[in-house]
Structure formats: C-alpha cells, structure tokens
Amino acid sequence: MSAGIDKGGRSADSDRTEAVQDETRRLGNKGELGDLPANISASLVIRTGPKKGAEYSITSSRTVLGRGTGSDIIIDDPAVSRMHSAIEYAKKAFVLSDLESMNGTLVDGKSIKQSVLANGDTFQIGDIVIAFVLAERRGGSVYVIE
C-alpha cells in the first residue's frame, strides 16, 4: 500500500477535498449571502493562459472557481486546486475567498484568505490571472399601461 492511501483506496488528498467541499456547501447555506443587485452585472475575464479573453458571468451569490467538476467555473490549470477560491456577494460587496487551496489565491502578488473586490481588480489562482469586472445594467425600465 502506498503512502497516503488508506485501506479503502482513498487518498488523504481526496479526503481533504471532500472536507473542503463540505465546508464550502455549509458556508454557502448560512444565509449570510445576499441577492445579486438587479442593476449590476459581475463577470470574470481570464487575462492569461489558454482561455485568455474568456468571460464568465457571475449569476449567483456564490461562485466557486477551481479545477474540479464541482466548481462553478472550471479553470484547467494543474496549479489550481479542485475547489480553489470563491466569490461571494454579501453585505453589498463581492468578496474573494481562498478555499484552503494548495497554492493560494493572490491579490497584488500577496496571498490572501479574503479580499473585497472592486471593478478592475485582478487576482491569480495557479498560473491564471483573472480580472473582476462590474458593469451597470442598462435598460430594464418597465412601464405599466393602464
């Protein structure tokens, strides 16, 4: 039997991943998250790597980024953990959180546990640099004719 594998064939890494996934699900159900504002759209734009230029809309109050299939936005980079980081909308702010990833989440070159995001901020997970973009939604006016 190789080191790190238990008798059931499970690795310590898979146990850790499942624990982080459970914690992620639990945090997402605390009721602290707010509804996304109707007049603002938020998105992530990949700045480096094979998907440079790709844009992903943030459509829920919690979006998980990672290499694994359980992530909302999948980042195909071996330096990215299965569930690497999350962006949450709570208390009228978008907050980037590291999910105990192996290589960390960097903002301005510094490892963070949490950081409030503003329009144009960039952060790095693995070797991928990502920009956070906020835009005001136009239109949406509704007229009631009686």
Buried (B, 14 or more C-beta within 10 A) or exposed (E): EEEEEEEEEEEEEBEBBEEBBEEBEEBBEEEEBEEBEEEBBBBBBBBEBEBEEEEBEBEBBBBBBBBBEBBBBBBEBEBBBBBBBBBBBBEEEBBBBBBBBEBBBBBEEEEBEEBEBEEEBBBBBBEBBBBBBBEEEEEEEEEEEE
